[in-house]
Amino acid sequence: MDWQELTDLTQGQPFVVERVLTGSGIAIEGQFEPPQLAQLGVDDQVFVAAFVRSHGSIKEMERIFGVSYPTVKSRLNRIAEQLDFVETDPEPTGAADVVDRLRRGEISAQEALAELEESG
C-alpha cells in the first residue's frame, strides 16, 4: 500500500501509525505521525510529486496541469503553508554573530575583540 492509498482510506483525516513492519520481519510499535507529505491530500501529493519530477519548473507544471502560472504559484503556496520547515539558516550566535556584526560595520574591531574575550 502506498501513501496515496492510505490517504484515500483515511479520507484525508489525521491518523497515527502504531506499528511498522520491515521486510526482514522486525516490528516497531508505538505511536508515530506519518511524514508531512503523507498528511497532504492525494491531489496535493500528486502535485508535489509532479513538481519534484519537473525539477521545480513552474512552466512544466503549467503544461502538465493545464493551468496558469498564478494558479501553480497559489497552489504551491497553499501546500507550503501546510508544511513545517526545518530551519536551515539559523541565527548566528556567539563568535559568528560578533564577526557578522563586525562585517556589517555595526561594531568596531575593538568592540568585537572585547565581546569575543568576554564570551571566550
C-alpha positions in Angstrom: 0.0 0.0 0.0 1.3 3.4 -0.8 0.7 6.8 0.9 -1.9 7.8 -1.7 -4.0 4.6 -1.0 -3.6 5.2 2.8 -4.8 8.8 2.3 -7.8 7.6 0.4 -8.7 5.1 3.1 -8.5 7.7 5.8 -10.4 10.2 3.7 -7.9 12.9 4.5 -8.5 12.6 8.2 -5.4 12.7 10.5 -4.2 9.3 11.6 -1.4 7.8 13.8 0.7 4.8 12.7 1.0 2.3 15.6 3.0 -0.5 14.1 5.7 -0.6 11.4 6.8 -3.9 9.9 10.1 -4.1 8.0 10.8 -6.6 5.1 13.1 -8.5 7.5 10.2 -9.2 9.9 11.1 -6.6 12.5 8.1 -4.8 14.1 8.4 -1.4 15.6 5.4 -0.4 17.8 4.5 2.9 19.3 2.6 6.0 18.0 4.2 7.7 15.0 2.8 10.6 12.9 3.1 9.9 9.2 5.6 12.1 7.3 4.3 15.6 6.5 3.9 14.9 2.8 1.8 11.8 3.6 -0.5 14.0 5.6 -1.4 16.1 2.4 -4.5 15.2 0.4 -4.0 12.8 -2.5 -4.3 15.7 -5.1 -1.7 17.7 -3.3 0.6 14.6 -3.0 0.4 14.2 -6.8 1.0 17.9 -7.3 4.1 17.8 -5.1 5.4 14.7 -6.9 4.9 16.3 -10.3 6.7 19.4 -9.1 9.7 17.4 -7.9 9.7 15.3 -11.1 9.6 18.5 -13.2 12.7 19.8 -11.3 10.6 22.7 -9.9 9.7 24.0 -13.3 6.6 26.1 -13.0 6.4 26.3 -16.8 6.3 22.4 -16.9 3.7 22.4 -14.2 1.6 24.8 -16.3 1.8 22.3 -19.2 1.1 19.2 -17.1 -1.9 20.5 -15.3 -3.2 22.9 -18.0 -3.2 25.9 -15.6 -1.7 29.3 -15.4 1.5 30.5 -13.6 -0.5 32.3 -10.9 -2.6 29.1 -10.3 0.6 27.0 -9.9 2.1 29.5 -7.5 -1.1 29.8 -5.5 -1.3 26.0 -5.1 2.4 25.7 -4.1 1.9 28.5 -1.5 -1.2 26.8 -0.1 0.7 23.5 0.2 3.7 25.2 1.7 1.5 26.7 4.4 0.6 23.1 5.5 4.2 22.0 5.9 6.6 22.8 8.7 10.1 23.6 7.5 13.4 22.8 9.2 15.4 25.9 9.9 18.4 25.6 7.5 19.9 29.0 8.2 19.6 29.6 12.0 20.5 32.9 13.5 24.2 33.2 14.2 25.2 33.0 17.9 28.3 33.7 19.8 31.5 34.4 17.9 29.8 34.1 14.5 27.3 36.8 15.5 30.1 39.1 16.6 32.0 38.5 13.3 28.9 39.2 11.2 28.2 42.4 13.1 31.8 43.5 12.5 31.5 42.7 8.8 28.3 44.8 8.6 30.1 47.7 10.3 27.7 47.6 13.3 30.6 47.4 15.7 34.3 48.3 15.6 37.2 45.8 15.6 37.9 46.8 19.2 34.3 46.2 20.3 34.4 42.8 18.5 37.6 41.8 20.3 36.2 42.9 23.6 33.0 40.8 23.1 35.0 37.8 22.0 37.2 38.0 25.0 34.1 38.3 27.3 32.5 35.2 25.8 35.6 33.2 25.4 
